[in-house]
Amino acid sequence: MEGQFSVIKNKDELIEFLDEYINFHDFQEPLFIQTSKQNKRLSFKQRGSLHVWCEQLAKELNYCGLTQEVVIAQMKAANREWSKGGVKEALYKPMAKAFKDKNSSEDLGGGEPSDVVYELKKFIQKRFPDVNFPEWPVDKNAR
């Protein structure tokens, strides 16, 4: 059985999860809910924040005229503009591996995503001081 993992810590988060699920589920397949003790994986909000942040950084890198080739010299893709996926795969995941020894954002938990962002921010700003590095979003729907 495959699916999405969500950490729900209170009634409000449960209501938010159910509202979103109801709005986006086609109800062609059944919903299975499994409860367990605390897991160290990213919550739905953390994953959403990561995606918003990657998109914001991609826009800023593009605005500054910094292609992937410029930022990541060893990357073979030349002169491509940044995308949310490009930031996540080429910057965030390698930094997570280097500083947290995690291969996937799904393996990060607790405060680890913001730790990775902090290290990535230091790396980018040291080499490219003109980049206005986005803060970690509180609201996953912020664009």
C-alpha positions in Angstrom: 0.0 0.0 0.0 1.4 3.4 -1.0 0.3 6.9 -0.1 1.0 10.1 1.7 2.3 10.3 5.3 1.1 13.2 7.5 1.8 14.1 11.1 -1.3 15.4 12.8 -0.7 16.7 16.3 -4.0 18.4 17.2 -7.6 18.8 16.1 -7.0 21.8 13.9 -4.3 19.9 11.9 -6.7 17.0 11.6 -9.5 19.2 10.3 -7.0 20.9 7.8 -5.9 17.5 6.6 -9.4 16.2 6.1 -10.6 19.4 4.4 -7.7 19.2 1.9 -8.2 15.5 1.4 -11.9 15.9 0.7 -11.2 18.7 -1.8 -8.6 16.8 -3.8 -9.5 13.1 -3.5 -11.6 11.6 -6.3 -13.0 8.9 -4.0 -12.5 6.2 -6.6 -10.2 4.4 -4.2 -10.7 3.9 -0.5 -8.9 5.9 2.2 -6.8 3.8 4.7 -5.8 5.6 7.9 -3.0 4.1 10.1 -2.1 5.6 13.4 1.3 5.2 15.0 3.7 6.8 17.4 5.7 9.9 16.3 7.7 9.4 13.1 10.6 11.6 12.1 9.4 12.1 8.5 8.4 15.5 7.2 4.9 16.6 7.9 2.5 17.8 5.1 3.2 21.4 6.2 7.0 20.9 6.1 6.9 19.3 2.7 4.6 22.1 1.4 7.0 24.7 2.9 10.0 23.0 1.2 8.3 23.2 -2.2 7.3 26.9 -1.7 10.8 27.7 -0.6 12.4 25.9 -3.5 10.2 27.8 -5.9 11.0 31.2 -4.3 14.7 30.5 -4.4 14.4 29.4 -8.1 12.8 32.7 -8.9 15.4 34.7 -7.1 18.3 32.8 -8.7 16.7 33.4 -12.1 16.1 37.1 -11.3 19.8 37.4 -10.4 20.7 35.8 -13.8 22.4 32.8 -12.1 22.0 29.6 -14.1 22.5 26.2 -12.7 25.8 26.0 -14.5 27.1 29.1 -12.7 25.9 27.9 -9.2 26.9 24.3 -9.6 30.0 24.1 -11.7 30.0 20.3 -11.8 26.5 20.1 -13.1 26.4 19.1 -16.8 23.2 20.9 -17.6 24.3 24.2 -19.1 22.5 27.5 -18.9 19.2 26.1 -17.7 16.9 28.4 -15.7 16.0 27.3 -12.2 12.7 25.6 -11.3 11.3 24.3 -8.0 12.4 20.8 -8.9 15.9 22.0 -10.0 16.4 23.8 -6.6 15.3 20.7 -4.7 17.4 18.2 -6.7 20.5 20.2 -7.4 20.8 22.3 -4.2 18.6 21.2 -1.3 19.0 17.4 -1.6 22.8 17.5 -1.9 23.0 19.9 1.1 20.7 17.5 3.1 23.1 14.6 2.2 26.2 16.6 3.1 24.9 18.0 6.4 22.3 15.5 7.6 23.3 12.3 5.7 19.8 12.1 4.4 19.2 11.1 0.7 15.6 12.4 0.6 13.6 15.3 2.0 11.2 12.6 3.1 13.8 11.3 5.5 14.2 14.7 7.3 12.3 15.4 10.4 11.8 18.0 13.1 14.0 21.0 12.6 16.2 19.4 10.0 14.7 21.1 6.9 15.5 24.6 8.4 19.0 23.4 9.3 19.6 22.4 5.7 18.2 25.7 4.5 20.6 27.5 6.9 23.6 25.7 5.5 22.5 26.3 1.9 21.9 30.0 2.6 25.5 30.3 3.9 26.8 28.5 0.8 24.9 30.6 -1.7 25.4 34.0 0.0 29.1 33.5 0.4 29.5 32.8 -3.3 26.6 34.9 -4.7 26.0 37.8 -2.3 23.4 39.5 -4.7 20.9 36.6 -4.1 18.1 37.7 -1.9 17.7 34.4 -0.1 14.0 33.6 0.7 13.1 32.9 4.3 11.5 29.6 5.2 7.7 30.1 4.5 5.3 29.7 7.4 2.3 29.3 5.1 2.8 26.6 2.4 0.3 28.4 0.2 2.5 31.6 0.1 3.9 32.3 -3.4 
